[in-house]
Amino acid sequence: MSKVMKCMCEECHYNRNHECHADSIEVRSSGDKKVESSDGTCCHTFRPKERRHGGCC
């Protein structure tokens, strides 16, 4: 299985220093059309980061 080397979604729970730390990922097409570029894909493993209390982030 390939390792995800780069993740630019800073709002994802699994992203640490732009590396995905999920055990596995699921990527699907993001619409009904034929996918011809990465713009037409979506990571279904995404989970939002939990907000910390008492801080700005």
Helices and strands as residue ranges (DSSP letters): E 15-16, E 19-20, E 27-29, G 38-40, E 41-43
